[in-house]
Amino acid sequence: MTSDRSDKPTVYVLSGPNLNLLGTREPEIYGHDTLNDIHARLEAQAEGLGLRLECRQTNHEGVLIDWLHEAYVAGAKAVLLNAGGYTHTSIAIHDAIKSIKVPVIEVHLSDPMKREEFRHLSYVGMAAVDHFAGHGANSYTLALDAAARL
């Protein structure tokens, strides 16, 4: 989902593996909102903040890295990144975040620190400027507010 192509600052909203299944995937953990529901709310919020969004989802690590690079080349204001399981495993995504001069804000629906121990390590978080987790779909809206203040 993409809003108009005006001169508004752009925030990329990048979502990683399995987030395309939101709404049906473990709703007791991730809630009942679909990723499209979340994107629609963010679009409305972005309009009020004077921002343009570029919302994307992929199940592939390299695609996330390409999009991070693209955000840099495009001069994005910020990136909201929910890297899903790659959060805990991808040094390559960590390095991509460190290699761009675009602030990246880590986003999670659940709170990884309250889940399995392997989720406590965040390579994304080591490189991100901020993070929002454990607020369900509101983690995204909180992160967008933070991005607007950058």
DSSP file with accessible surface (Angstrom, degrees, kcal/mol):
  #  RESIDUE AA STRUCTURE BP1 BP2  ACC     N-H-->O    O-->H-N    N-H-->O    O-->H-N    TCO  KAPPA ALPHA  PHI   PSI    X-CA   Y-CA   Z-CA
    1    1 A M              0   0   96      0, 0.0    54,-1.7     0, 0.0     2,-0.4   0.000 360.0 360.0 360.0 131.5    0.0    0.0    0.0
    2    2 A T  B     -A   54   0A  53     52,-0.2    52,-0.2    50,-0.0     3,-0.1  -0.998 360.0-143.8-137.0 136.8    1.4    3.4   -1.0
    3    3 A S        -     0   0   26     50,-1.1    49,-0.1    -2,-0.4    40,-0.0  -0.144  52.6 -45.1 -85.6-169.5    0.0    6.8   -0.6
    4    4 A D        -     0   0   82      1,-0.1     2,-0.5    -2,-0.0    -1,-0.2  -0.014  51.0-119.4 -59.6 160.9    0.3    9.7   -3.0
    5    5 A R        +     0   0  165     -3,-0.1    -1,-0.1     2,-0.1    47,-0.0  -0.287  63.6 136.1 -97.7  49.2    3.7   10.6   -4.6
    6    6 A S  S    S-     0   0   47     -2,-0.5    46,-0.1     1,-0.1    -3,-0.0  -0.056  73.7 -88.8 -84.6-169.7    4.0   14.1   -3.2
    7    7 A D  S    S+     0   0  172      2,-0.0    -1,-0.1     3,-0.0     3,-0.1   0.246  82.4 127.9 -86.2  11.9    7.0   15.8   -1.7
    8    8 A K  S    S-     0   0   46      1,-0.1    43,-0.2    43,-0.1    42,-0.1  -0.383  73.4 -94.5 -64.9 147.0    6.1   14.6    1.7
    9    9 A P        -     0   0   63      0, 0.0    43,-2.9     0, 0.0     2,-0.4  -0.367  44.8-128.7 -60.1 142.7    8.9   12.8    3.6
   10   10 A T  E     -b   52   0A  21     65,-0.3    67,-2.9    41,-0.2    68,-1.0  -0.811  19.8-167.7-102.9 135.6    8.7    9.0    3.1
   11   11 A V  E     -bc  53  78A   0     41,-2.7    43,-1.9    -2,-0.4     2,-0.4  -0.989  16.3-143.1-116.3 124.6    8.7    6.4    5.9
   12   12 A Y  E     -bc  54  79A   7     66,-2.2    68,-3.3    -2,-0.5     2,-0.6  -0.741   7.2-160.1 -85.3 135.8    9.3    2.8    4.8
   13   13 A V  E     -bc  55  80A   0     41,-2.9    43,-2.8    -2,-0.4     2,-0.5  -0.950  16.9-175.2-116.6 103.3    7.3    0.2    6.7
   14   14 A L  E     -bc  56  81A   0     66,-3.0    68,-2.7    -2,-0.6     2,-0.4  -0.903   6.4-172.0-110.3 128.6    9.0   -3.1    6.1
   15   15 A S  E     -bc  57  82A   0     41,-2.2    43,-2.2    -2,-0.5    68,-0.2  -0.955   8.2-154.2-123.2 138.4    7.7   -6.4    7.4
   16   16 A G    >   -     0   0    0     66,-2.8     3,-1.5    -2,-0.4     4,-0.3   0.101  43.9 -16.3 -97.1-154.1    9.5   -9.7    7.3
   17   17 A P  T 3  S+     0   0   15      0, 0.0    68,-0.3     0, 0.0    -1,-0.2  -0.080 120.0   2.1 -60.5 140.5    8.6  -13.4    7.3
   18   18 A N  T >  S+     0   0   74      1,-0.1     3,-1.6    -3,-0.1     7,-0.1   0.280  92.3 110.9  73.3  -5.2    5.2  -14.7    8.2
   19   19 A L  G X   +     0   0    4     -3,-1.5     3,-1.6     1,-0.3    16,-0.3   0.727  65.2  71.9 -72.7 -15.7    3.7  -11.3    8.8
   20   20 A N  G 3  S+     0   0   78     -4,-0.3    -1,-0.3     1,-0.3    15,-0.1   0.692  93.3  58.5 -65.8 -15.3    1.6  -11.8    5.7
   21   21 A L  G X> S+     0   0   78     -3,-1.6     4,-2.3    13,-0.1     3,-2.0   0.327  75.0 135.1 -97.6   6.9   -0.3  -14.3    7.9
   22   22 A L  T <4  +     0   0    7     -3,-1.6    13,-0.4     1,-0.2    14,-0.2  -0.243  62.8  38.6 -56.1 146.1   -1.3  -11.8   10.6
   23   23 A G  T 34 S+     0   0   14      8,-0.7    -1,-0.2     2,-0.4    11,-0.1  -0.096 127.5  36.5 100.4 -31.8   -4.9  -12.1   11.6
   24   24 A T  T <4 S+     0   0  113     -3,-2.0     2,-0.7     9,-0.1    -2,-0.2   0.591  93.6  91.6-120.7 -23.9   -4.8  -15.9   11.4
   25   25 A R  S  < S-     0   0   54     -4,-2.3     5,-0.4     1,-0.2    -2,-0.4  -0.659 115.5 -38.1 -80.4 114.4   -1.3  -16.7   12.6
   26   26 A E    >>  -     0   0   78     -2,-0.7     4,-2.7     1,-0.1     3,-2.3   0.864  69.2-174.0  37.9  62.9   -1.3  -17.3   16.4
   27   27 A P  H 3> S+     0   0   36      0, 0.0     4,-1.9     0, 0.0    -1,-0.1   0.777  77.7  67.8 -61.3 -22.3   -3.8  -14.6   17.2
   28   28 A E  H 34 S+     0   0  148      1,-0.2    -2,-0.1     2,-0.2     4,-0.1   0.756 115.8  27.4 -67.8 -20.2   -3.4  -15.1   20.9
   29   29 A I  H <4 S+     0   0   57     -3,-2.3    -1,-0.2     2,-0.1   107,-0.1   0.810 136.0  27.2-101.2 -46.6    0.2  -13.7   20.4
   30   30 A Y  H  < S-     0   0   21     -4,-2.7     3,-0.2    -5,-0.4    -2,-0.2   0.491 101.7-127.2-103.5  -6.2   -0.1  -11.4   17.4
   31   31 A G     <  -     0   0   27     -4,-1.9    -8,-0.7    -5,-0.4    -1,-0.3  -0.232  29.3 -76.6  87.6-177.4   -3.8  -10.3   17.5
   32   32 A H  S    S+     0   0  142    -10,-0.1     2,-0.2    -4,-0.1    -1,-0.2   0.477  89.3 110.6-102.4  -7.4   -6.5  -10.4   14.9
   33   33 A D        -     0   0   57     -3,-0.2     2,-0.1    -6,-0.1   -10,-0.1  -0.507  61.4-137.8 -69.3 137.7   -5.4   -7.4   12.8
   34   34 A T     >  -     0   0   50     -2,-0.2     4,-2.2   -11,-0.1   -11,-0.2  -0.471  25.6-108.7 -84.1 166.8   -4.1   -8.3    9.4
   35   35 A L  H  > S+     0   0   12    -13,-0.4     4,-2.9   -16,-0.3     5,-0.2   0.896 123.2  55.1 -63.6 -35.5   -1.1   -6.5    8.0
   36   36 A N  H  > S+     0   0  112      1,-0.2     4,-2.4     2,-0.2    -1,-0.2   0.888 105.7  52.2 -63.6 -37.9   -3.4   -4.7    5.6
   37   37 A D  H  > S+     0   0   68      2,-0.2     4,-2.1     1,-0.2    -1,-0.2   0.934 111.5  46.4 -59.9 -47.1   -5.4   -3.5    8.6
   38   38 A I  H  X S+     0   0    3     -4,-2.2     4,-2.5     1,-0.2    -2,-0.2   0.934 112.1  50.2 -62.4 -45.9   -2.3   -2.2   10.2
   39   39 A H  H  X S+     0   0    8     -4,-2.9     4,-2.6     1,-0.2    -1,-0.2   0.901 108.4  53.1 -61.3 -39.9   -1.1   -0.5    7.0
   40   40 A A  H  X S+     0   0   49     -4,-2.4     4,-1.9     2,-0.2    -1,-0.2   0.917 110.5  46.8 -63.0 -42.9   -4.5    1.2    6.5
   41   41 A R  H  X S+     0   0   97     -4,-2.1     4,-2.3     1,-0.2    -1,-0.2   0.903 112.5  50.4 -65.2 -39.9   -4.3    2.7   10.0
   42   42 A L  H  X S+     0   0    1     -4,-2.5     4,-3.3     2,-0.2    -2,-0.2   0.891 106.8  54.5 -65.1 -38.7   -0.8    3.8    9.4
   43   43 A E  H  X S+     0   0   28     -4,-2.6     4,-2.0     2,-0.2    -1,-0.2   0.926 110.2  46.3 -60.0 -45.0   -1.7    5.5    6.1
   44   44 A A  H  X S+     0   0   72     -4,-1.9     4,-1.4     1,-0.2    -2,-0.2   0.919 114.9  47.0 -63.7 -42.3   -4.4    7.5    7.9
   45   45 A Q  H  X S+     0   0   37     -4,-2.3     4,-1.3     1,-0.2    -2,-0.2   0.918 109.6  53.7 -64.8 -43.3   -2.0    8.4   10.7
   46   46 A A  H  X>S+     0   0    1     -4,-3.3     5,-2.8     1,-0.2     4,-0.7   0.881 102.8  57.9 -61.1 -38.4    0.7    9.3    8.2
   47   47 A E  H ><5S+     0   0  109     -4,-2.0     3,-1.1     1,-0.2    -1,-0.2   0.932 107.6  47.0 -57.5 -45.3   -1.6   11.7    6.4
   48   48 A G  H 3<5S+     0   0   72     -4,-1.4    -1,-0.2     1,-0.2    -2,-0.2   0.756 112.9  49.9 -68.5 -23.6   -2.1   13.6    9.7
   49   49 A L  H 3<5S-     0   0   67     -4,-1.3    -1,-0.2    -3,-0.3    -2,-0.2   0.436 114.7-114.3 -93.2  -2.4    1.6   13.7   10.3
   50   50 A G  T <<5S+     0   0   33     -3,-1.1     2,-0.3    -4,-0.7    -3,-0.2   0.815  73.3 130.0  73.9  31.1    2.4   14.9    6.8
   51   51 A L      < -     0   0    5     -5,-2.8     2,-0.4   -43,-0.2    -1,-0.3  -0.812  51.5-141.2-116.6 158.1    4.2   11.7    5.8
   52   52 A R  E     - b   0  10A  25    -43,-2.9   -41,-2.7    -2,-0.3     2,-0.3  -0.925  22.3-145.5-113.4 139.6    4.1    9.4    2.9
   53   53 A L  E     - b   0  11A   0     -2,-0.4   -50,-1.1   -43,-0.2     2,-0.5  -0.831  16.6-165.0-109.3 149.9    4.4    5.6    3.5
   54   54 A E  E     -Ab   2  12A  15    -43,-1.9   -41,-2.9    -2,-0.3     2,-0.5  -0.935  22.3-170.2-126.7  98.2    5.9    2.8    1.5
   55   55 A C  E     + b   0  13A   7    -54,-1.7     2,-0.3    -2,-0.5   -41,-0.2  -0.854  13.4 160.4-100.8 128.1    4.5   -0.4    3.1
   56   56 A R  E     - b   0  14A  47    -43,-2.8   -41,-2.2    -2,-0.5     2,-0.3  -0.985  20.8-163.7-145.5 153.6    6.0   -3.7    2.0
   57   57 A Q  E     + b   0  15A  52     -2,-0.3     2,-0.3   -43,-0.2   -41,-0.2  -0.996  13.6 167.4-138.4 141.1    6.2   -7.3    3.3
   58   58 A T        -     0   0   12    -43,-2.2   -39,-0.2    -2,-0.3   -38,-0.0  -0.988  34.8-147.9-147.0 155.5    8.5  -10.2    2.2
   59   59 A N  S    S+     0   0   60     -2,-0.3     2,-0.5   -42,-0.1   -43,-0.1   0.277  78.0  91.0 -99.2   8.6    9.4  -13.6    3.5
   60   60 A H     >  -     0   0  120      1,-0.1     4,-1.7   -44,-0.0     3,-0.4  -0.916  64.6-150.6-118.2 126.6   13.0  -13.2    2.1
   61   61 A E  H  > S+     0   0   65     -2,-0.5     4,-2.0     1,-0.2     5,-0.2   0.895  97.1  52.5 -58.4 -47.6   16.0  -11.8    4.0
   62   62 A G  H  > S+     0   0   39      1,-0.2     4,-2.7     2,-0.2    -1,-0.2   0.844 105.3  55.8 -62.4 -32.9   17.8  -10.5    0.9
   63   63 A V  H  > S+     0   0   46     -3,-0.4     4,-2.6     2,-0.2    -1,-0.2   0.923 105.6  51.6 -66.2 -42.3   14.7   -8.6   -0.2
   64   64 A L  H  X S+     0   0    0     -4,-1.7     4,-2.2     2,-0.2    -2,-0.2   0.926 110.7  49.0 -58.1 -42.3   14.5   -6.8    3.2
   65   65 A I  H  X S+     0   0   29     -4,-2.0     4,-2.4     1,-0.2    -2,-0.2   0.935 109.8  50.8 -63.8 -44.8   18.2   -5.8    2.8
   66   66 A D  H  X S+     0   0  100     -4,-2.7     4,-2.5     1,-0.2    -1,-0.2   0.905 110.5  50.0 -58.7 -41.3   17.5   -4.5   -0.7
   67   67 A W  H  X S+     0   0   46     -4,-2.6     4,-2.5     2,-0.2    -1,-0.2   0.864 107.6  53.1 -68.0 -36.0   14.6   -2.5    0.6
   68   68 A L  H  X S+     0   0    0     -4,-2.2     4,-1.7     2,-0.2    -2,-0.2   0.940 111.5  46.5 -61.9 -44.5   16.7   -1.0    3.4
   69   69 A H  H  X S+     0   0   75     -4,-2.4     4,-2.6     1,-0.2    -2,-0.2   0.913 111.2  52.4 -61.8 -42.8   19.3    0.0    0.7
   70   70 A E  H  X S+     0   0   74     -4,-2.5     4,-2.9     1,-0.2    -1,-0.2   0.901 105.1  54.8 -60.5 -42.0   16.5    1.5   -1.4
   71   71 A A  H  <>S+     0   0    0     -4,-2.5     5,-2.8     2,-0.2     4,-0.5   0.906 110.1  47.8 -58.7 -39.9   15.2    3.5    1.5
   72   72 A Y  H ><5S+     0   0  104     -4,-1.7     3,-1.4     3,-0.2    -2,-0.2   0.957 112.9  46.1 -64.8 -51.1   18.7    5.0    1.9
   73   73 A V  H 3<5S+     0   0  124     -4,-2.6    -2,-0.2     1,-0.3    -1,-0.2   0.880 111.8  52.9 -61.5 -36.3   19.0    5.8   -1.8
   74   74 A A  T 3<5S-     0   0   65     -4,-2.9    -1,-0.3    -5,-0.2    -2,-0.2   0.563 113.5-118.6 -77.4  -7.9   15.5    7.3   -1.9
   75   75 A G  T < 5 -     0   0   59     -3,-1.4   -65,-0.3    -4,-0.5    -3,-0.2   0.845  42.8-171.6  74.5  34.7   16.3    9.6    1.0
   76   76 A A      < -     0   0   10     -5,-2.8   -65,-0.2    -6,-0.2    -1,-0.1  -0.207  27.5-135.8 -59.8 149.0   13.7    8.1    3.3
   77   77 A K  S    S-     0   0   58    -67,-2.9     2,-0.3     1,-0.3   -66,-0.2   0.865  78.0 -27.8 -70.4 -39.5   13.0    9.9    6.6
   78   78 A A  E     -c   11   0A   0    -68,-1.0   -66,-2.2    24,-0.1     2,-0.4  -0.977  54.0-125.7-166.1 167.8   13.0    6.6    8.5
   79   79 A V  E     -cd  12 104A   0     24,-2.3    26,-3.3    -2,-0.3     2,-0.6  -0.999   9.3-155.0-126.9 129.8   12.2    2.9    8.3
   80   80 A L  E     -cd  13 105A   0    -68,-3.3   -66,-3.0    -2,-0.4     2,-0.5  -0.940  25.7-168.8 -96.7 121.1    9.9    1.0   10.6
   81   81 A L  E     +cd  14 106A   0     24,-2.9    26,-2.4    -2,-0.6     2,-0.6  -0.953  27.7 175.5-124.3 117.2   11.2   -2.5   10.5
   82   82 A N  E     +c   15   0A   6    -68,-2.7   -66,-2.8    -2,-0.5   -63,-0.1  -0.914  10.9 178.8-109.6  96.0    9.5   -5.7   11.8
   83   83 A A    >   -     0   0    0     -2,-0.6     3,-1.8     1,-0.3     4,-0.2   0.379  21.1-155.7 -81.8   5.0   12.0   -8.3   10.7
   84   84 A G  G >  S-     0   0   13      1,-0.3     3,-2.0   -68,-0.2     4,-0.3  -0.241  70.7  -7.4  55.7-139.1   10.0  -11.1   12.2
   85   85 A G  G >  S+     0   0   35    -68,-0.3     3,-1.3     1,-0.3     4,-0.3   0.737 127.3  72.2 -62.3 -23.2   12.2  -14.1   13.0
   86   86 A Y  G X> S+     0   0   53     -3,-1.8     4,-2.5     1,-0.3     3,-1.0   0.738  79.8  77.7 -65.5 -19.0   15.2  -12.5   11.2
   87   87 A T  G <4 S+     0   0    0     -3,-2.0    36,-2.5     1,-0.2    37,-0.9   0.886 101.5  37.4 -51.2 -39.7   15.4  -10.1   14.2
   88   88 A H  G <4 S+     0   0   19     -3,-1.3    -1,-0.2    -4,-0.3    -2,-0.2   0.443 128.4  29.7 -97.6  -2.5   17.1  -12.8   16.2
   89   89 A T  T <4 S+     0   0   94     -3,-1.0     2,-1.0    -4,-0.3     3,-0.2   0.583  88.5  95.3-131.2 -18.8   19.2  -14.4   13.5
   90   90 A S     X  +     0   0    1     -4,-2.5     4,-1.8     1,-0.2    -1,-0.1  -0.693  24.2 164.4-100.7  99.7   20.3  -12.0   10.8
   91   91 A I  H  > S+     0   0   92     -2,-1.0     4,-3.0     1,-0.2     5,-0.2   0.837  83.9  63.2 -69.8 -29.0   23.7  -10.3   11.1
   92   92 A A  H  > S+     0   0   46      2,-0.2     4,-2.1     1,-0.2    -1,-0.2   0.905 104.0  45.1 -63.5 -41.1   23.2   -9.4    7.4
   93   93 A I  H  > S+     0   0    0      2,-0.2     4,-2.6     1,-0.2     5,-0.2   0.918 111.9  53.2 -68.7 -41.1   20.1   -7.2    8.3
   94   94 A H  H  X S+     0   0   36     -4,-1.8     4,-2.3     1,-0.2    -2,-0.2   0.951 110.9  46.8 -53.4 -49.6   22.0   -5.7   11.2
   95   95 A D  H  X S+     0   0   88     -4,-3.0     4,-1.6     1,-0.2    -1,-0.2   0.874 109.6  53.5 -64.8 -36.0   24.9   -4.8    8.9
   96   96 A A  H  X S+     0   0    5     -4,-2.1     4,-0.7     2,-0.2    -1,-0.2   0.916 109.2  48.7 -64.5 -42.3   22.5   -3.4    6.3
   97   97 A I  H >< S+     0   0    7     -4,-2.6     3,-0.9     1,-0.2     5,-0.3   0.926 112.4  48.5 -62.0 -43.7   20.9   -1.1    9.0
   98   98 A K  H 3< S+     0   0  136     -4,-2.3    -1,-0.2     1,-0.2    -2,-0.2   0.787 107.7  56.8 -67.1 -25.4   24.4    0.0   10.1
   99   99 A S  H 3< S+     0   0   70     -4,-1.6     2,-0.3    -5,-0.2    -1,-0.2   0.595  98.2  70.0 -86.0 -10.1   25.4    0.7    6.5
  100  100 A I  S << S-     0   0   13     -3,-0.9   -31,-0.1    -4,-0.7   -32,-0.0  -0.747  73.1-137.9-107.9 156.7   22.6    3.2    5.7
  101  101 A K  S    S+     0   0  170     -2,-0.3    -3,-0.1     2,-0.1    -4,-0.1  -0.225  72.0 105.2-104.7  42.6   22.1    6.7    7.0
  102  102 A V  S    S-     0   0   10     -5,-0.3     2,-0.2   -34,-0.0    -2,-0.1  -0.986  77.7-114.9-119.6 127.8   18.4    6.3    7.6
  103  103 A P        -     0   0   38      0, 0.0   -24,-2.3     0, 0.0     2,-0.5  -0.454  30.4-155.9 -65.0 131.1   17.1    5.8   11.1
  104  104 A V  E     -d   79   0A   2     23,-0.3    25,-2.6   -26,-0.2    26,-0.8  -0.940   4.3-160.2-111.2 129.8   15.6    2.4   11.6
  105  105 A I  E     -de  80 130A   1    -26,-3.3   -24,-2.9    -2,-0.5     2,-0.3  -0.952  16.7-134.7-111.4 122.2   13.0    1.8   14.3
  106  106 A E  E     -de  81 131A  10     24,-2.6    26,-2.3    -2,-0.5     2,-0.4  -0.581  24.2-169.0 -77.3 136.3   12.4   -1.8   15.3
  107  107 A V  E     + e   0 132A   0    -26,-2.4     2,-0.3    -2,-0.3    26,-0.2  -0.988  12.5 170.0-131.2 136.1    8.8   -2.9   15.7
  108  108 A H  E     - e   0 133A  13     24,-2.3    26,-0.7    -2,-0.4    27,-0.6  -0.989  28.2-149.2-142.5 139.3    7.2   -6.0   17.2
  109  109 A L  S    S+     0   0    7     -2,-0.3    27,-2.3    24,-0.2     2,-0.1   0.931  90.3  39.2 -68.1 -48.8    3.6   -6.8   17.9
  110  110 A S  S    S-     0   0   17     24,-0.2    24,-1.0    25,-0.2    25,-0.2  -0.438  97.1-103.3 -92.6 174.5    4.5   -9.0   20.9
  111  111 A D    >   -     0   0   45     22,-0.3     3,-2.2    23,-0.2     4,-0.1  -0.868  25.3-161.2-101.3 104.6    7.3   -8.4   23.4
  112  112 A P  G >  S+     0   0   15      0, 0.0     3,-1.6     0, 0.0     7,-0.2   0.811  88.5  63.8 -56.4 -28.3   10.2  -10.7   22.5
  113  113 A M  G 3  S+     0   0  113      1,-0.3     7,-0.1     7,-0.1    -2,-0.0   0.668 102.0  50.2 -71.1 -14.8   11.6  -10.3   26.0
  114  114 A K  G <  S+     0   0  172     -3,-2.2    -1,-0.3     5,-0.1     2,-0.1   0.229 108.6  63.9-103.4  12.1    8.5  -12.0   27.5
  115  115 A R  S <  S-     0   0   48     -3,-1.6     5,-0.1     1,-0.3     0, 0.0  -0.287 102.7 -25.6-117.3-157.5    8.7  -14.9   25.0
  116  116 A E    >   -     0   0   84      1,-0.1     3,-1.8    -2,-0.1    -1,-0.3  -0.158  62.3-115.7 -56.8 149.4   11.2  -17.8   24.4
  117  117 A E  G >  S+     0   0  164      1,-0.3     3,-2.1     2,-0.2     4,-0.4   0.838 112.2  64.2 -58.7 -36.2   14.8  -17.1   25.4
  118  118 A F  G >  S+     0   0  125      1,-0.3     3,-0.6     2,-0.2    -1,-0.3   0.750  97.1  59.0 -63.3 -17.9   16.0  -17.3   21.8
  119  119 A R  G <  S+     0   0   37     -3,-1.8    -1,-0.3     1,-0.2    -2,-0.2   0.532  84.2  81.3 -85.1  -5.4   13.9  -14.2   21.0
  120  120 A H  G <  S+     0   0   72     -3,-2.1     2,-0.5    -4,-0.3    -1,-0.2   0.745  77.5  77.2 -74.2 -22.3   15.7  -12.1   23.6
  121  121 A L    <   -     0   0   74     -3,-0.6     2,-0.5    -4,-0.4     3,-0.1  -0.780  62.7-173.5 -89.9 127.1   18.6  -11.4   21.3
  122  122 A S     >  +     0   0   24     -2,-0.5     4,-1.4     1,-0.1   -34,-0.2  -0.907  18.7 179.4-125.9 105.6   17.9   -8.7   18.6
  123  123 A Y  H  > S+     0   0   58    -36,-2.5     4,-0.6    -2,-0.5    -1,-0.1   0.860  91.8  53.4 -67.4 -34.0   20.4   -8.0   15.9
  124  124 A V  H >> S+     0   0    0    -37,-0.9     4,-1.8     1,-0.2     3,-1.6   0.945 106.1  52.4 -62.7 -47.4   18.0   -5.5   14.5
  125  125 A G  H 34 S+     0   0   29      1,-0.3    -1,-0.2     2,-0.2    -2,-0.2   0.808  99.5  63.3 -60.7 -29.9   17.8   -3.8   17.9
  126  126 A M  H 3< S+     0   0  104     -4,-1.4    -1,-0.3     1,-0.2    -2,-0.2   0.748 116.6  29.7 -65.7 -22.2   21.6   -3.5   18.1
  127  127 A A  H << S+     0   0   18     -3,-1.6   -23,-0.3    -4,-0.6    -2,-0.2   0.589 100.2  98.0-111.5 -17.5   21.5   -1.2   15.1
  128  128 A A     <  -     0   0   20     -4,-1.8   -23,-0.2     1,-0.1     3,-0.1  -0.341  66.8-138.3 -75.3 157.2   18.1    0.5   15.4
  129  129 A V  S    S-     0   0   91    -25,-2.6     2,-0.3     1,-0.2   -24,-0.2   0.663  83.5  -5.8 -86.3 -18.6   17.7    4.0   16.9
  130  130 A D  E     -e  105   0A  71    -26,-0.8   -24,-2.6     2,-0.0     2,-0.3  -0.963  63.9-149.3-162.3 168.3   14.5    3.0   18.8
  131  131 A H  E     -e  106   0A 111     -2,-0.3     2,-0.4   -26,-0.2   -24,-0.2  -0.993   5.5-164.5-152.0 150.9   12.1    0.1   19.3
  132  132 A F  E     +e  107   0A  35    -26,-2.3   -24,-2.3    -2,-0.3     2,-0.3  -0.992  25.1 156.9-135.0 123.3    8.5   -0.5   20.1
  133  133 A A  E     +e  108   0A  19     -2,-0.4   -22,-0.3   -26,-0.2   -24,-0.2  -0.991  47.5  32.6-148.0 149.4    7.3   -3.9   21.2
  134  134 A G  S    S+     0   0   39    -24,-1.0   -23,-0.2   -26,-0.7   -24,-0.2   0.535  83.0 100.6  87.2   8.2    4.5   -5.6   23.1
  135  135 A H  S >  S-     0   0  101    -27,-0.6     3,-1.4     1,-0.4   -25,-0.2   0.131  77.5-135.2-109.1  17.3    1.7   -3.1   22.1
  136  136 A G  T >  S-     0   0   27    -27,-2.3     3,-2.2     1,-0.3    -1,-0.4  -0.298  76.4 -14.1  60.9-144.8    0.1   -5.2   19.4
  137  137 A A  T >> S+     0   0   11      1,-0.3     3,-1.3     2,-0.2     4,-0.9   0.780 131.5  72.1 -60.8 -24.8   -0.7   -3.2   16.3
  138  138 A N  H <> S+     0   0   95     -3,-1.4     4,-2.7     1,-0.3    -1,-0.3   0.691  78.5  76.1 -66.3 -16.5   -0.2   -0.1   18.3
  139  139 A S  H <> S+     0   0    0     -3,-2.2     4,-1.9     1,-0.2    -1,-0.3   0.903  96.8  48.4 -57.5 -38.0    3.6   -0.8   18.3
  140  140 A Y  H <> S+     0   0    0     -3,-1.3     4,-2.4    -4,-0.4    -1,-0.2   0.912 110.7  48.3 -68.7 -43.4    3.5    0.4   14.6
  141  141 A T  H  X S+     0   0   28     -4,-0.9     4,-2.2     2,-0.2    -2,-0.2   0.901 112.0  49.8 -67.8 -37.3    1.5    3.6   15.4
  142  142 A L  H  X S+     0   0   62     -4,-2.7     4,-2.0     2,-0.2    -1,-0.2   0.912 111.5  49.4 -63.3 -41.2    3.9    4.4   18.3
  143  143 A A  H  X S+     0   0    0     -4,-1.9     4,-2.6    -5,-0.3    -2,-0.2   0.897 108.7  52.2 -66.9 -36.8    6.8    3.9   16.0
  144  144 A L  H  X S+     0   0    0     -4,-2.4     4,-2.3     2,-0.2    -1,-0.2   0.914 107.8  51.8 -67.4 -39.2    5.4    6.1   13.3
  145  145 A D  H  X S+     0   0   59     -4,-2.2     4,-1.1     1,-0.2    -1,-0.2   0.922 111.1  48.4 -58.8 -43.4    4.9    8.9   15.8
  146  146 A A  H  X S+     0   0    7     -4,-2.0     4,-0.5     1,-0.2     3,-0.5   0.911 109.6  52.1 -64.3 -40.7    8.5    8.5   16.8
  147  147 A A  H >< S+     0   0    0     -4,-2.6     3,-1.2     1,-0.2    -1,-0.2   0.892 104.7  56.3 -62.9 -38.3    9.6    8.6   13.1
  148  148 A A  H 3< S+     0   0   30     -4,-2.3    -1,-0.2     1,-0.3    -2,-0.2   0.815 104.7  53.7 -63.5 -29.1    7.6   11.8   12.6
  149  149 A R  H 3<        0   0  181     -4,-1.1    -1,-0.3    -3,-0.5    -2,-0.2   0.573 360.0 360.0 -82.3 -10.5    9.6   13.4   15.4
  150  150 A L    <<        0   0   95     -3,-1.2    -3,-0.0    -4,-0.5   -72,-0.0  -0.349 360.0 360.0 -69.0 360.0   13.0   12.5   13.9
